[in-house]
Amino acid sequence: MLSFLMPNPDGSNPPVAHADNYRRDKMKPLTSRERQIALLVCIGLSNKQIARRLDVTEGTVKVHLHNIYVKLEIRNRTMLALLALKLGVTAPTIELSVSLAG
């Protein structure tokens, strides 16, 4: 399991420096496209919406997500969003031209 998501044995949160080091170490292997897709997942877009936004197929998005999950040792988009929250990853302001409903 991802131990950085757990508090220290004494109940305190891990120091910020640890999160910064982890972010550098873990996010580095992602390609720029994988980072882009990860951010779009974290703001709540579906695979279909991401595919439309990036002008790729939904299958391509799924392949990138699989690679992200393997590299970050996570299982799903919820864990990806939690990881981003834990590490303080923030997306730049993104103008959503794709409706969140569609």
N, C-alpha and C positions, 0 to 999 in steps of 0.2 A: 504494500500500500504506500501511498505517498506520505512519508513521515512529516514533510514540511507543512502539511495541512493540520497536523496535530499540535496541540500546545506542548510546551516543555513539560517534563515530568513534574515540576513543581507547580504547574498550572499556568505559568506565565506564557506569553506569546514569544515566539522566537524573535531575536533582534532583527531590526530592519536590514542591517548589513547582510545578514544571512539571506534574506529574501532577495536583496539586490544581487548577491553573488549567484544565487540559484537562478534568478531571471537571466543573467548573462550566460550562465552555463547551459541552461535548458533551452532558451529561446534561440541561441546562436545557430543550432543546426537547421532551423526552419528556413526554407527559401523565402524570398520576398513574396511570392504568390501564396505560399502557405501562411505567412504572417497576415497577409491581406484577408485571406479566407477566415482565419481564426478571429480576426477583429470583427468581420461581418457576422460570424456566428455569435460572438459575444454581444452584439447589439440586437440580436434576436431575429436575424433573417433566416429563412428556411433555405435548404439546398437549392430549391427552384428559384427563389429570389436572388440568391448569390449568383447562380448561373446566368440569369438574365442580366444582372448588373455588370458582370464581368465578361459577358458575351462568350460563354463557354457552355458546354453541355452539363446537365445535372450529373451525369456519370463522371465527368472530369472533377467536379466539386467533391463527389464521394471519394474518388481516388486521393485527392489532396487531403481530405479529412482523415482517411485511413492512415496516410503517411504522418500526419500531425499526431494522431493518437499513438502510433508506434513510437515516434521520436520522443514524445513527452510522457510516455508510459501511462496513458490514460485510456479510458474505455468509451467515452461518449462526449457529446457536446455540452452536457451539463457539467461534467468534470472540467472541460476546457474553460467554461465560464467561471467556475469556482477557482480554478488555477489563476485565471486572469485577475479576478478580484483579490485573491490572496497576495499576488505579486504586485498589485497596484497598477496593472497595465491599463492604460486608458487609451481609448481610440480618439483620434482627432475628430473634430466636428465633421460629421459626414452628412451631406445632404441626401436624404433618402428619396430617390426618384422612383423607387419601386414601392408600391403600396404594401404595407405590412400585412394586409388582408389577403393579397393575391399571390 
